[in-house]
Amino acid sequence: MTQLIQTEPDVGDDVVLLTVPADGGYLGVLRTATAGLAARLHFALDEIEDLRIAVDEACAMLLAIATRGAELECRFAVTDDALTVEVTVSTVRGARLPSESSFAWKVLTALTTSAAAEANGRFATIRLLTRRTEF
């Protein structure tokens, strides 16, 4: 089930929640939503593409440890000059995200302003923040 919910703004932020099955076939939906929201913030085309790639990489990391039948929950928080993308999935027991020295993390940190992750044994979340470059 794909679900799109726009919540009431939090202190001037727009928040969009998007839930899709934890299946690679649905990542295009998340990439498209990412690009649309980044365009709304007037990100440059290369910034939009970098963010799309980062979201794709983060989701691929999460899909590798997702439980069968899981859903990817993606939360987009839009502010005046930044987009935060937070992706969460339920994980298999003992699942671990790649280390921060891995190639996957190098990609995330190179393409975003900041990247962070947390896993608690039941769920894993990757949070990406990208600030618009001022010209």
C-alpha positions as CSV (number, residue, x, y, z in Angstrom):
1,M,0.0,0.0,0.0
2,T,1.3,3.4,-0.9
3,Q,0.2,6.1,1.4
4,L,0.8,9.9,1.3
5,I,-0.2,12.0,4.2
6,Q,0.6,15.7,4.6
7,T,0.5,16.7,8.3
8,E,-0.1,20.0,9.9
9,P,3.1,22.1,9.8
10,D,5.4,22.0,12.9
11,V,6.8,25.4,13.6
12,G,6.8,26.5,10.0
13,D,7.8,23.1,8.6
14,D,5.8,21.1,6.1
15,V,5.9,17.4,6.8
16,V,5.0,14.7,4.2
17,L,4.8,11.1,5.2
18,L,5.0,8.4,2.5
19,T,4.8,4.7,3.1
20,V,5.6,2.1,0.5
21,P,6.3,-1.7,0.5
22,A,9.9,-2.5,1.4
23,D,10.6,-3.6,-2.2
24,G,13.1,-2.1,-4.7
25,G,10.3,-1.7,-7.2
26,Y,8.8,1.1,-5.1
27,L,12.0,3.2,-4.7
28,G,11.1,5.2,-7.7
29,V,8.1,6.6,-5.8
30,L,10.4,7.8,-3.1
31,R,13.0,9.3,-5.5
32,T,10.2,11.2,-7.3
33,A,8.8,12.6,-4.1
34,T,12.3,13.6,-3.1
35,A,12.9,15.4,-6.3
36,G,9.5,17.1,-6.2
37,L,10.0,18.5,-2.7
38,A,13.6,19.5,-3.4
39,A,12.4,21.4,-6.5
40,R,9.8,23.1,-4.4
41,L,12.7,24.5,-2.3
42,H,14.4,25.7,-5.5
43,F,17.4,23.3,-5.2
44,A,19.7,23.3,-8.1
45,L,19.3,20.4,-10.6
46,D,22.6,18.8,-9.4
47,E,21.5,19.1,-5.8
48,I,18.2,17.4,-6.6
49,E,20.0,14.5,-8.3
50,D,22.4,14.1,-5.5
51,L,19.6,13.9,-3.0
52,R,17.7,11.4,-5.2
53,I,20.8,9.2,-5.3
54,A,21.3,9.6,-1.5
55,V,17.7,8.5,-0.8
56,D,18.1,5.6,-3.1
57,E,21.3,4.5,-1.4
58,A,19.8,4.9,2.1
59,C,16.7,2.8,1.1
60,A,19.0,0.1,-0.4
61,M,20.8,-0.1,2.9
62,L,17.5,-0.5,4.7
63,L,16.0,-3.0,2.3
64,A,19.0,-5.3,2.9
65,I,17.9,-5.7,6.6
66,A,14.1,-5.4,6.3
67,T,11.7,-8.0,7.6
68,R,9.6,-9.9,5.1
69,G,6.5,-7.8,4.2
70,A,7.9,-4.7,5.8
71,E,7.1,-1.1,4.7
72,L,9.5,1.8,4.2
73,E,8.2,4.8,6.1
74,C,9.6,8.0,4.6
75,R,9.2,11.3,6.4
76,F,10.1,14.5,4.5
77,A,10.4,17.7,6.5
78,V,10.6,20.8,4.4
79,T,11.9,24.1,5.8
80,D,12.8,27.4,4.1
81,D,16.3,26.2,3.1
82,A,16.5,22.5,3.8
83,L,14.9,19.1,3.2
84,T,15.2,16.3,5.8
85,V,14.5,12.8,4.7
86,E,14.0,10.1,7.3
87,V,13.5,6.6,6.2
88,T,12.5,3.8,8.7
89,V,11.9,0.1,8.3
90,S,11.3,-2.9,10.6
91,T,14.4,-5.1,10.7
92,V,15.3,-8.7,11.1
93,R,16.7,-9.8,14.4
94,G,20.4,-8.9,14.7
95,A,20.4,-6.6,11.7
96,R,23.2,-4.1,11.4
97,L,23.6,-1.1,9.1
98,P,26.9,-0.7,7.3
99,S,29.6,1.0,9.2
100,E,30.3,4.7,8.8
101,S,33.5,3.8,7.0
102,S,31.7,1.8,4.3
103,F,31.4,3.0,0.8
104,A,27.6,3.3,1.2
105,W,28.1,5.8,4.0
106,K,30.8,7.7,2.1
107,V,28.1,8.2,-0.7
108,L,25.5,9.4,1.8
109,T,27.9,11.9,3.5
110,A,29.2,13.1,0.1
111,L,25.8,13.8,-1.3
112,T,24.1,15.4,1.7
113,T,24.8,18.0,4.3
114,S,24.6,15.4,7.0
115,A,23.6,11.7,7.4
116,A,22.9,9.7,10.5
117,A,21.4,6.3,11.4
118,E,20.1,4.5,14.3
119,A,19.0,0.9,14.8
120,N,17.3,-0.5,18.0
121,G,16.9,-4.1,17.1
122,R,13.4,-3.8,15.8
123,F,13.6,-0.8,13.5
124,A,16.4,1.1,11.6
125,T,16.2,4.7,10.5
126,I,18.5,6.7,8.2
127,R,18.2,10.5,8.4
128,L,19.5,12.7,5.6
129,L,19.6,16.5,5.8
130,T,20.3,18.6,2.7
131,R,20.5,22.4,2.8
132,R,20.1,24.4,-0.3
133,T,23.2,26.1,-1.7
134,E,22.9,29.9,-1.8
135,F,24.1,31.6,-4.9
